Structures are given as structure tokens and as C-alpha cells.
Amino acid sequence: MGNRITNHSHANVGDLKMNNVLSDYFFVALALSCSALATTSAQEVIAQWLAARDQDFFGLGGVGFDVGDLPWDALNFPSQRDFLLAATTDAMTGERWHDLLDLDARWQQFVLDALGQFRQLVEHLTQRDLPMQPGQTQSTGEVARFERCPLHSVFLHAAPRIPDASTLPRPWGYRCIVCNFV
């Protein structure tokens, strides 16, 4: 079991396939960079959406997606895409996650390779690939609040609704993907 990130509009780019452990490392690294670099609400929407790809709540193998499904805003797509590419490049430096995750050289390379492949998927995405018209925004399913974790400065996400919240290992509410992992 694992996660797959795709670009269905440009299948020739290939899919990013990750096991569950690599998925956790990948999303923590990306969430740290996206949260650190987001300066506009359009960027914050992207950062929060990615920070919500938290297997601790969605389950192992439940956080894959197609890059066209990100909460792109048709009017802001070029700047959102540039932001995500810059954040991915930032994550590839390892500066924000290197000490936090404390990975050996082999796992560091796996994370870097996954980030590089993700960058290619995003680079190939064009506005024509999005199923919306100018002025439309794709629904994210996330709450419209941009609170940050006081410890990691990563955007928090809402825990999904489950029938019995008493089974959660932590109190119910907004979560940090980094706190859930490290």
C-alpha cells in the first residue's frame, strides 16, 4: 500500500509512487516549505491543502491525488503554480526538514527524488488542464482558516469527521501534520 500523485493531463510525465513512510516524509517536507513561503491567501489555500495530506487521519495510502485536483484558483493559477514550484525547490534544499526528520542519507535521497518528481508533475500542469473557468475556484473541502502550529509554523488542518472521535489518540480539533508525524 502507498500513495500515488499523478498528472492525468500529462500522463507521459509518469506518476509519483511512494510507500507510506516516504509519503509522510514527503508531505512534512513540502508542508514546512509551503507554510514558510505562503504570503497570499491563494498561496495559503495551497499550503493548507497540502498540509492536510496527513495519513495519521486519512489512513495509510489515503493521501494520493492528481495535481489538477489541488485547490487552484483560475485567476491566480500562474502565481499559485509558481509558488508551489518555488516551495518544492525550497523543500529540495532540505534546510527546513533535515534536522527535524533526522533521516539517513538513503532516505534523504528518497525524499529529494520524490520532491523532484512532484516538481515535474506541477511544471507540466497548465491552466488549460484545469476543469474551471476564470473566476472559479476548486472546492478544497478544507475550512477557510489559516491557523498555524505554534511549534512548527505549519498550517493546521481539520481532522476528518469520524463516527467515534473518542478513538483518536489526541484530542479532537485542528492538527499539524508535523506534530502528528514526529
Secondary structure as GFF3:
##gff-version 3
##sequence-region A 1 182
A	DSSP	beta_strand	2	6	.	.	.	ID=ss1
A	DSSP	three_ten_helix	8	13	.	.	.	ID=ss2
A	DSSP	beta_strand	16	19	.	.	.	ID=ss3
A	DSSP	alpha_helix	20	37	.	.	.	ID=ss4
A	DSSP	alpha_helix	41	51	.	.	.	ID=ss5
A	DSSP	alpha_helix	55	58	.	.	.	ID=ss6
A	DSSP	beta_strand	65	66	.	.	.	ID=ss7
A	DSSP	three_ten_helix	67	69	.	.	.	ID=ss8
A	DSSP	alpha_helix	77	93	.	.	.	ID=ss9
A	DSSP	alpha_helix	98	101	.	.	.	ID=ss10
A	DSSP	alpha_helix	105	123	.	.	.	ID=ss11
A	DSSP	three_ten_helix	127	129	.	.	.	ID=ss12
A	DSSP	beta_strand	157	158	.	.	.	ID=ss13
A	DSSP	three_ten_helix	165	167	.	.	.	ID=ss14
A	DSSP	beta_strand	174	175	.	.	.	ID=ss15
A	DSSP	alpha_helix	177	181	.	.	.	ID=ss16
###
